[in-house]
Amino acid sequence: MKIRADVLRTYTDVHTWVGIVGGLALFVAFYAGAITMFEEPLRRWASPPVALPAAVALERAPELIDAVLERHPEAARAYAVHYRIDPDTPARVSWEDEADVRYGAAFDAHGQLVTARTDEAPVAQLIDVLHQQVGLPFEHEISMPIMGVIALLYGVALVSGVIVLLPTLVQDLFAWRLGRNLKRLWLDVHNALGVFSLPFHVVMALTAVVFAFHDGFYATQNALIYEHRLDSMWGREPSQAAPDAELLTPQQLAARMAQQAPGFTPVAVEFRQNPAGVTTARVIGYDAREMMRAPTYGLASLDPYTGRFTDTAYLPGHQPGWEKLVTSFFTLHFGSFGGAPVRWGYFLLGLAGAFLFYSGNLIWVEARRRRQRRQDGGVLPPQKRSSRVMAALTVGVCLGCVSGISVTIAAAKWLPGRVQDLEAAHTYIYYAVFLACTGWALLRGAARAAFELLMLSAGATLLIPATSLAAALFAAAPGWNWPGTARLVDVVAFAGALLFVALAVRTRRRTLHGDADSVWSLSRPDPSSAPAGARAPHASV
């Protein structure tokens, strides 16, 4: 395919500068997003053991609810009954106090009520927020529009990148030139990743824009389509039960739901009491065959007196056309369809996407260097400040994100009982490591910092399985070594640590023995390689 040289040059410039502007933020979004594919195993891995007896059988849930409401009448305003019991949801009945502290309840061996805090480990939520806000430490209302602009730039980069590659698509796509020209190899890998994962990236860019401007879209719909009645339409159908009717038991509700939505598996049902004393309910659950609104669940309103669904806008498999279309954006972004194979696929595509933005920055640095050499007639001058700074930022931001996430995950098993605000502690840990790595890279330069921060990333990631081992061995932390899917966190982290060590070794070899005329080199160029009369430059970093 022939494209005029000036047009091609314009799209190349657009692709380059748009990628540079958004690349580092998108690395954080994709790396954190890849980890969120296994949010449930991570939350289970990080949730502290709770000092509660075994959960009561579902049949005894009404008895337990009565005991809780008798001792804690404030729980009547909002409490939940859990159908699925696991380490991060150990209680059959839970509620939150006015300070948003969650408690769970159970009966001991003598039938006495026992309550305990069952706070969910916040580290998985932090990583999800980093993904949503592309690592920005601002309030959600500020970060999301910025993320939306970056997502729009991301879409522009995708379109311009495809146009740039079109003239040489056939001959370059499978031609990985494994020679001494490292920049050429980086470009081949970058192009191949971009082309083969293009549908995934188009979906991510489009859905990210929808999420970023979600409130604006709904406000427009509310004004133009629903005539400002959208808020009142949620759960709008009143209960059809008699005024003196009693609530159905959780077991009866499950049976009624199974009749109306076969294949839907309820995980929890939440009860709320309005000021008039009328109780409403919302069920959370999943159907692996259908699209789901949230990453791991769908939800619906139901009448707790009759068990009839009153709003199915977010109920998997029972959504009207418009709601199903909206849900498809969420499902495609979250990968909440197709089970484990799709989640693993999204995980690998997320990591590949992070590498795509990392490699794009490296190509920019090397391209800037090549143009400088050509302009200076082959003389090897000192590196430009812009190249050195961008190389250092690429190393610091990307590996700072990796190290910060790994360290704050590892801290999840040591913080409970030692700090009051777990969410704030995890946030401080992440940003402290992230900023320290970024500052270190700027101070040390890209070549030195690349090896050092890769080794730090390897050590930080290895802390995760090491923490599990320590928690299992020390009597001070009994019950931490959860079986089943939680072990997946340790296995993946151990494999990641080995990968970072391998990358560190290759990076070290590159800095010592690679092309001296590079920001990634610690060697001084050979003076004899420069043209006559040219002086040898200083070390590149």
C-alpha positions as CSV (number, residue, x, y, z in Angstrom):
1,M,0.0,0.0,0.0
2,K,1.4,3.4,-1.0
3,I,1.1,6.4,1.3
4,R,2.6,9.8,0.4
5,A,5.8,10.5,2.4
6,D,4.5,13.7,3.9
7,V,1.3,12.0,5.1
8,L,3.3,9.1,6.5
9,R,5.7,11.5,8.3
10,T,2.7,13.4,9.8
11,Y,1.2,10.2,11.2
12,T,4.6,9.1,12.5
13,D,5.0,12.3,14.4
14,V,1.4,12.0,15.8
15,H,1.9,8.4,16.9
16,T,5.3,9.3,18.5
17,W,4.3,12.3,20.5
18,V,0.9,11.0,21.5
19,G,2.6,7.8,22.7
20,I,5.2,9.7,24.6
21,V,2.6,11.9,26.4
22,G,0.4,9.0,27.5
23,G,2.8,6.0,27.5
24,L,4.0,6.1,31.1
25,A,0.5,6.5,32.5
26,L,-0.8,3.7,30.2
27,F,2.0,1.4,31.5
28,V,0.7,1.8,35.0
29,A,-2.9,1.3,33.9
30,F,-2.1,-1.9,31.9
31,Y,0.3,-3.4,34.5
32,A,-2.2,-2.8,37.4
33,G,-5.1,-3.9,35.1
34,A,-3.4,-7.2,34.4
35,I,-3.2,-7.9,38.1
36,T,-6.8,-7.0,38.7
37,M,-7.7,-10.0,36.5
38,F,-7.1,-12.1,39.6
39,E,-8.6,-9.6,42.1
40,E,-10.5,-12.3,44.0
41,P,-7.5,-14.6,44.6
42,L,-5.5,-11.6,45.6
43,R,-8.1,-10.4,48.0
44,R,-8.4,-13.9,49.5
45,W,-4.5,-14.0,49.8
46,A,-4.4,-10.7,51.5
47,S,-7.4,-11.0,53.9
48,P,-6.4,-11.5,57.5
49,P,-7.7,-14.5,59.5
50,V,-10.8,-13.6,61.5
51,A,-11.4,-14.7,65.1
52,L,-14.9,-16.1,64.4
53,P,-16.3,-19.6,64.8
54,A,-17.3,-21.5,61.7
55,A,-20.2,-19.9,59.8
56,V,-23.6,-21.2,60.6
57,A,-25.6,-23.2,58.1
58,L,-27.8,-21.2,55.7
59,E,-30.8,-22.7,57.4
60,R,-29.8,-20.9,60.7
61,A,-29.3,-17.5,59.1
62,P,-32.7,-16.1,60.4
63,E,-31.8,-17.1,63.9
64,L,-28.4,-15.4,63.5
65,I,-30.0,-12.3,62.0
66,D,-32.4,-12.0,65.0
67,A,-29.5,-12.3,67.5
68,V,-27.5,-9.6,65.6
69,L,-30.4,-7.2,65.5
70,E,-31.2,-7.7,69.1
71,R,-27.6,-6.9,70.2
72,H,-26.8,-4.4,67.4
73,P,-30.1,-2.7,66.4
74,E,-28.2,-0.2,64.3
75,A,-27.5,-3.1,61.9
76,A,-31.1,-3.1,60.8
77,R,-30.5,-0.2,58.4
78,A,-28.1,-2.3,56.3
79,Y,-26.9,-5.9,56.6
80,A,-25.9,-8.7,54.3
81,V,-26.4,-12.5,54.3
82,H,-23.6,-14.4,52.5
83,Y,-24.4,-17.5,50.5
84,R,-20.7,-18.2,49.8
85,I,-18.3,-18.6,52.7
86,D,-14.6,-18.3,52.1
87,P,-11.5,-16.8,53.8
88,D,-12.3,-13.2,52.7
89,T,-16.0,-13.7,53.6
90,P,-15.9,-15.8,56.7
91,A,-19.3,-14.8,58.3
92,R,-22.8,-15.7,57.3
93,V,-24.1,-12.3,58.4
94,S,-22.2,-9.0,58.2
95,W,-22.9,-5.3,58.5
96,E,-21.2,-1.9,58.7
97,D,-21.3,0.6,61.6
98,E,-21.6,4.4,61.1
99,A,-17.8,4.5,60.6
100,D,-18.0,2.0,57.7
101,V,-16.2,-0.7,59.8
102,R,-17.5,-4.1,58.8
103,Y,-18.4,-6.8,61.3
104,G,-19.3,-10.4,61.0
105,A,-21.3,-12.6,63.3
106,A,-21.4,-16.3,64.2
107,F,-22.5,-18.6,67.0
108,D,-20.0,-20.3,69.2
109,A,-20.2,-23.9,70.4
110,H,-22.6,-22.9,73.2
111,G,-24.9,-21.0,70.9
112,Q,-23.8,-17.6,72.0
113,L,-23.4,-14.7,69.5
114,V,-19.8,-13.9,68.6
115,T,-18.9,-10.8,66.5
116,A,-15.6,-9.6,65.1
117,R,-14.3,-7.1,62.6
118,T,-14.1,-8.6,59.1
119,D,-12.5,-5.7,57.2
120,E,-11.7,-6.7,53.6
121,A,-8.0,-6.3,52.7
122,P,-7.8,-3.0,50.7
123,V,-4.7,-3.8,48.6
124,A,-6.7,-5.3,45.7
125,Q,-8.9,-2.2,45.6
126,L,-5.8,0.0,45.6
127,I,-4.4,-1.8,42.6
128,D,-7.8,-1.4,40.8
129,V,-7.8,2.3,41.6
130,L,-4.3,2.7,40.2
131,H,-5.6,0.9,37.0
132,Q,-8.7,3.2,36.8
133,Q,-6.8,6.4,37.5
134,V,-3.6,5.6,35.5
135,G,-1.6,5.9,38.7
136,L,-2.7,9.5,39.5
137,P,-2.9,10.2,43.2
138,F,-5.8,12.7,43.0
139,E,-9.4,12.4,43.9
140,H,-11.5,10.2,41.6
141,E,-13.4,13.1,40.2
142,I,-10.2,14.8,39.1
143,S,-8.3,11.7,37.9
144,M,-11.0,10.2,35.7
145,P,-11.3,13.1,33.2
146,I,-7.5,13.1,32.9
147,M,-7.7,9.3,32.3
148,G,-10.3,10.0,29.7
149,V,-8.1,12.4,27.8
150,I,-5.2,9.9,28.0
151,A,-7.6,7.2,26.7
152,L,-8.5,9.4,23.7
153,L,-4.8,10.0,23.0
154,Y,-4.4,6.3,23.3
155,G,-7.0,5.8,20.5
156,V,-5.2,8.4,18.3
157,A,-2.0,6.5,18.8
158,L,-3.6,3.2,17.8
159,V,-5.0,4.7,14.6
160,S,-1.8,6.6,13.6
161,G,0.3,3.6,14.4
162,V,-1.7,1.3,12.1
163,I,-1.5,3.9,9.3
164,V,2.3,4.2,9.8
165,L,2.7,0.5,9.6
166,L,0.5,-0.1,6.6
167,P,3.1,0.4,3.8
168,T,5.4,-2.2,5.2
169,L,2.9,-4.4,7.1
170,V,3.4,-7.6,5.1
171,Q,7.2,-7.6,5.0
172,D,7.8,-6.3,8.5
173,L,5.2,-8.0,10.6
174,F,6.9,-11.4,10.8
175,A,10.5,-10.1,10.2
176,W,12.1,-10.0,13.6
177,R,15.7,-8.9,12.8
178,L,17.9,-10.4,15.5
179,G,21.1,-8.5,14.7
180,R,23.2,-5.9,16.3
181,N,20.7,-3.2,15.6
182,L,18.8,-3.4,18.9
183,K,16.6,-0.5,18.1
184,R,15.4,-2.3,14.9
185,L,14.6,-5.4,17.0
186,W,12.6,-3.3,19.6
187,L,10.7,-1.7,16.7
188,D,9.8,-5.2,15.2
189,V,8.6,-6.5,18.6
190,H,6.7,-3.3,19.2
191,N,4.9,-3.5,15.8
192,A,4.1,-7.1,16.2
193,L,2.6,-6.7,19.6
194,G,0.6,-3.7,18.5
195,V,-0.9,-5.5,15.4
196,F,-1.7,-8.8,17.0
197,S,-3.3,-7.2,20.1
198,L,-5.0,-4.4,18.2
199,P,-8.6,-5.6,18.8
200,F,-7.8,-5.8,22.5
201,H,-6.4,-2.3,22.6
202,V,-9.3,-0.9,20.6
203,V,-11.7,-2.3,23.2
204,M,-9.6,-1.0,26.1
205,A,-9.4,2.5,24.6
206,L,-13.1,2.7,23.7
207,T,-14.3,1.4,27.0
208,A,-11.9,3.5,29.0
209,V,-13.4,6.6,27.4
210,V,-16.9,5.4,28.4
211,F,-15.8,4.9,32.0
212,A,-14.0,8.2,32.2
213,F,-17.0,10.2,31.1
214,H,-19.5,7.9,32.5
215,D,-21.3,10.5,34.6
216,G,-21.5,12.9,31.7
217,F,-23.0,10.3,29.5
218,Y,-25.6,9.4,32.1
219,A,-26.4,13.0,32.7
220,T,-27.0,13.5,29.0
221,Q,-29.2,10.4,28.8
222,N,-31.1,11.6,31.9
223,A,-31.9,14.9,30.3
224,L,-32.5,13.9,26.7
225,I,-34.0,10.4,27.0
226,Y,-35.4,9.9,30.5
227,E,-36.6,13.5,31.1
228,H,-34.7,13.7,34.4
229,R,-36.4,10.6,35.8
230,L,-33.4,8.2,35.6
231,D,-32.6,8.3,39.4
232,S,-36.1,7.5,40.3
233,M,-36.3,4.5,37.9
234,W,-33.9,2.3,39.9
235,G,-35.9,-0.2,41.9
236,R,-39.0,1.7,41.1
237,E,-41.5,-1.2,41.5
238,P,-43.0,-1.3,45.0
239,S,-43.4,-4.4,47.1
240,Q,-46.6,-6.3,46.4
241,A,-46.5,-8.0,49.7
242,A,-49.2,-7.4,52.4
243,P,-48.4,-4.8,55.0
244,D,-47.9,-7.4,57.8
245,A,-45.9,-9.8,55.6
246,E,-42.7,-11.3,57.0
247,L,-39.4,-11.4,55.2
248,L,-38.5,-14.5,53.3
249,T,-35.6,-16.5,54.7
250,P,-32.3,-16.4,52.7
251,Q,-32.9,-20.0,51.8
252,Q,-36.4,-19.2,50.5
253,L,-35.1,-16.2,48.6
254,A,-32.4,-18.4,46.9
255,A,-35.1,-20.8,45.8
256,R,-37.3,-18.0,44.4
257,M,-34.3,-16.6,42.5
258,A,-33.5,-20.0,41.0
259,Q,-37.0,-20.2,39.6
260,Q,-36.8,-16.8,38.0
261,A,-33.1,-16.9,36.8
262,P,-31.8,-20.4,36.4
263,G,-28.0,-20.4,36.2
264,F,-27.6,-17.3,38.4
265,T,-25.7,-18.1,41.5
266,P,-26.3,-15.7,44.4
267,V,-23.3,-14.8,46.5
268,A,-24.9,-12.4,48.9
269,V,-28.2,-10.6,49.5
270,E,-28.1,-7.1,51.0
271,F,-31.0,-5.9,53.1
272,R,-31.8,-2.2,53.7
273,Q,-34.5,-0.5,55.8
274,N,-35.9,2.8,54.7
275,P,-37.1,5.4,57.2
276,A,-40.7,4.1,56.9
277,G,-39.5,0.7,58.1
278,V,-39.9,-1.1,54.8
279,T,-37.1,-3.4,53.9
280,T,-35.6,-3.6,50.4
281,A,-33.1,-6.1,49.1
282,R,-30.4,-6.4,46.5
283,V,-28.7,-9.6,45.4
284,I,-25.2,-10.0,44.2
285,G,-24.1,-13.0,42.2
286,Y,-22.8,-14.3,38.9
287,D,-23.7,-16.4,35.9
288,A,-20.6,-17.6,34.0
289,R,-22.6,-18.0,30.8
290,E,-23.6,-14.3,30.7
291,M,-22.1,-10.8,30.6
292,M,-21.8,-9.2,34.0
293,R,-21.8,-5.5,35.0
294,A,-18.9,-5.8,37.5
295,P,-15.6,-7.7,37.1
296,T,-16.9,-10.7,39.0
297,Y,-20.6,-10.3,39.6
298,G,-23.9,-9.0,38.5
299,L,-26.7,-7.7,40.7
300,A,-30.5,-7.1,40.9
301,S,-33.1,-5.6,43.1
302,L,-35.7,-7.9,44.6
303,D,-38.7,-7.8,46.9
304,P,-37.6,-9.6,50.1
305,Y,-41.2,-10.3,51.0
306,T,-42.1,-12.2,47.8
307,G,-38.7,-13.0,46.3
308,R,-39.7,-11.4,43.0
309,F,-37.1,-9.5,41.0
310,T,-38.1,-5.8,40.8
311,D,-35.2,-4.5,38.6
312,T,-33.1,-6.7,36.3
313,A,-31.1,-4.0,34.6
314,Y,-27.9,-5.5,35.9
315,L,-29.0,-9.1,36.2
316,P,-26.9,-11.3,33.9
317,G,-28.9,-12.8,31.2
318,H,-32.1,-10.8,32.0
319,Q,-31.2,-7.3,30.9
320,P,-33.2,-5.2,28.4
321,G,-31.5,-4.3,25.2
322,W,-30.1,-0.9,26.2
323,E,-28.8,-2.1,29.5
324,K,-27.2,-5.2,27.8
325,L,-25.4,-2.8,25.4
326,V,-24.1,-0.7,28.3
327,T,-23.1,-3.9,30.2
328,S,-21.1,-5.1,27.2
329,F,-18.7,-2.2,27.6
330,F,-18.0,-3.3,31.2
331,T,-17.8,-6.9,30.3
332,L,-15.3,-6.4,27.5
333,H,-13.1,-4.2,29.6
334,F,-13.2,-6.4,32.7
335,G,-12.9,-9.7,30.8
336,S,-15.8,-11.0,32.9
337,F,-16.9,-13.7,30.4
338,G,-15.6,-17.0,29.3
339,G,-14.2,-18.0,32.7
340,A,-10.5,-18.6,33.5
341,P,-9.2,-18.9,29.9
342,V,-10.4,-15.3,29.1
343,R,-9.0,-14.0,32.4
344,W,-5.6,-15.5,31.7
345,G,-5.7,-14.1,28.2
346,Y,-6.5,-10.6,29.5
347,F,-3.7,-11.0,32.0
348,L,-1.2,-11.8,29.4
349,L,-2.5,-9.1,27.0
350,G,-2.3,-6.6,29.8
351,L,1.3,-7.4,30.5
352,A,2.0,-7.2,26.7
353,G,0.3,-3.9,26.6
354,A,2.5,-2.5,29.4
355,F,5.5,-3.7,27.4
356,L,4.1,-2.1,24.3
357,F,4.2,1.4,26.0
358,Y,7.6,0.7,27.6
359,S,9.1,-0.3,24.3
360,G,7.5,2.7,22.5
361,N,9.4,5.0,24.8
362,L,12.7,3.1,24.3
363,I,12.2,3.4,20.5
364,W,11.7,7.2,20.8
365,V,14.9,7.5,22.8
366,E,16.9,5.5,20.3
367,A,15.3,7.3,17.3
368,R,16.2,10.7,18.8
369,R,19.8,9.5,19.2
370,R,20.0,8.3,15.6
371,R,18.8,11.6,14.2
372,Q,21.4,13.4,16.4
373,R,24.2,11.3,15.0
374,R,23.1,12.0,11.4
375,Q,22.8,15.7,12.0
376,D,26.2,15.9,13.5
377,G,28.0,14.1,10.6
378,G,28.7,10.9,12.5
379,V,30.4,12.5,15.5
380,L,29.4,10.9,18.8
381,P,28.3,13.9,21.0
382,P,27.0,13.7,24.6
383,Q,23.4,12.6,24.8
384,K,20.7,15.2,24.8
385,R,19.1,16.0,28.1
386,S,15.6,15.2,26.7
387,S,16.8,11.7,25.8
388,R,18.5,11.1,29.1
389,V,15.4,12.4,31.1
390,M,12.9,10.4,29.1
391,A,15.0,7.2,29.4
392,A,15.3,7.7,33.2
393,L,11.6,8.4,33.5
394,T,10.7,5.3,31.5
395,V,12.9,3.2,33.8
396,G,11.8,4.9,37.0
397,V,8.1,5.1,36.4
398,C,7.6,1.6,35.0
399,L,9.8,-0.2,37.4
400,G,8.6,2.0,40.3
401,C,5.1,0.9,39.5
402,V,6.1,-2.8,39.5
403,S,8.1,-2.5,42.7
404,G,5.5,-0.4,44.5
405,I,2.7,-2.8,43.7
406,S,4.8,-5.8,44.8
407,V,5.9,-4.2,48.1
408,T,2.4,-3.1,49.1
409,I,1.0,-6.5,48.3
410,A,3.6,-8.2,50.4
411,A,2.8,-5.7,53.3
412,A,-0.8,-6.9,53.3
413,K,0.0,-9.7,55.7
414,W,1.9,-7.6,58.2
415,L,-0.2,-4.4,58.4
416,P,-3.4,-5.7,60.1
417,G,-3.3,-5.1,63.8
418,R,-0.3,-2.8,63.4
419,V,-1.9,0.2,61.7
420,Q,-5.3,1.7,62.1
421,D,-6.0,2.8,58.5
422,L,-5.0,-0.1,56.2
423,E,-6.1,1.7,53.0
424,A,-4.0,4.8,53.7
425,A,-1.0,2.6,54.7
426,H,-1.1,0.6,51.4
427,T,-1.4,3.9,49.5
428,Y,1.6,5.5,51.3
429,I,3.7,2.4,50.7
430,Y,3.0,2.2,47.0
431,Y,3.6,5.9,46.3
432,A,6.7,6.0,48.6
433,V,8.3,3.2,46.6
434,F,7.1,4.6,43.3
435,L,8.5,8.1,43.9
436,A,11.7,6.7,45.3
437,C,12.3,4.6,42.2
438,T,11.5,7.5,39.9
439,G,13.9,9.8,41.8
440,W,16.6,7.1,41.9
441,A,16.4,6.7,38.1
442,L,16.7,10.4,37.5
443,L,19.6,10.6,39.9
444,R,21.5,7.6,38.6
445,G,20.6,7.7,35.0
446,A,18.8,5.1,32.8
447,A,21.7,2.7,32.3
448,R,22.6,2.3,36.0
449,A,19.1,2.5,37.3
450,A,17.7,0.0,34.8
451,F,19.7,-2.9,36.3
452,E,19.3,-1.7,39.9
453,L,15.6,-1.2,39.7
454,L,15.0,-4.5,37.8
455,M,16.8,-6.2,40.7
456,L,14.6,-4.3,43.2
457,S,11.5,-5.3,41.2
458,A,12.6,-8.9,41.4
459,G,13.3,-8.7,45.2
460,A,10.0,-6.9,45.8
461,T,8.0,-9.4,43.8
462,L,9.8,-12.3,45.6
463,L,8.7,-10.8,48.9
464,I,5.1,-11.9,48.1
465,P,5.7,-15.7,48.2
466,A,8.3,-15.2,50.9
467,T,5.7,-13.4,53.0
468,S,3.3,-16.3,52.6
469,L,6.0,-18.7,53.7
470,A,6.9,-16.6,56.7
471,A,3.2,-16.2,57.7
472,A,2.7,-20.0,57.5
473,L,5.8,-20.7,59.6
474,F,5.4,-18.1,62.4
475,A,2.9,-18.8,65.1
476,A,2.3,-15.1,65.4
477,A,0.3,-15.2,62.1
478,P,-1.7,-18.5,62.1
479,G,-4.2,-19.2,59.3
480,W,-2.6,-17.0,56.7
481,N,-1.6,-19.7,54.3
482,W,-4.9,-20.0,52.4
483,P,-5.3,-23.0,50.2
484,G,-6.7,-23.1,46.7
485,T,-6.8,-20.1,44.4
486,A,-4.9,-17.8,46.8
487,R,-1.7,-19.9,46.2
488,L,-1.9,-18.7,42.6
489,V,-0.7,-15.3,43.8
490,D,2.5,-16.8,45.2
491,V,3.1,-18.9,42.1
492,V,2.7,-16.0,39.6
493,A,4.8,-13.7,41.8
494,F,7.6,-16.2,42.0
495,A,7.6,-16.6,38.2
496,G,7.6,-12.8,37.9
497,A,10.6,-12.5,40.2
498,L,12.5,-14.9,38.1
499,L,11.6,-13.0,34.9
500,F,12.8,-9.7,36.4
501,V,16.1,-11.3,37.4
502,A,16.6,-12.6,33.8
503,L,15.8,-9.1,32.5
504,A,18.3,-7.6,35.0
505,V,21.1,-9.9,33.8
506,R,20.5,-9.1,30.2
507,T,20.2,-5.4,30.9
508,R,23.5,-5.4,32.8
509,R,25.2,-7.2,29.9
510,R,23.7,-4.6,27.5
511,T,25.0,-1.6,29.6
512,L,28.5,-3.0,29.8
513,H,29.0,-4.6,26.4
514,G,26.4,-3.1,24.1
515,D,26.6,-0.2,21.7
516,A,28.5,2.6,23.5
517,D,26.6,5.3,21.6
518,S,23.4,4.9,23.7
519,V,21.7,6.2,26.8
520,W,21.7,2.5,27.9
521,S,25.5,2.2,27.9
522,L,28.0,2.6,30.7
523,S,30.9,2.3,28.3
524,R,32.8,5.2,26.7
525,P,32.8,5.1,22.9
526,D,36.1,4.1,21.3
527,P,37.8,7.4,20.1
528,S,39.0,5.6,17.0
529,S,35.4,5.0,15.9
530,A,34.8,8.8,15.6
531,P,35.7,10.8,12.4
532,A,39.1,12.4,12.3
533,G,39.3,15.5,14.5
534,A,36.4,14.6,16.6
535,R,37.0,14.2,20.3
536,A,35.7,11.3,22.3
537,P,32.5,12.1,24.2
538,H,32.0,11.6,27.9
539,A,30.2,8.6,29.2
540,S,26.6,8.7,28.2
541,V,25.2,8.6,31.7
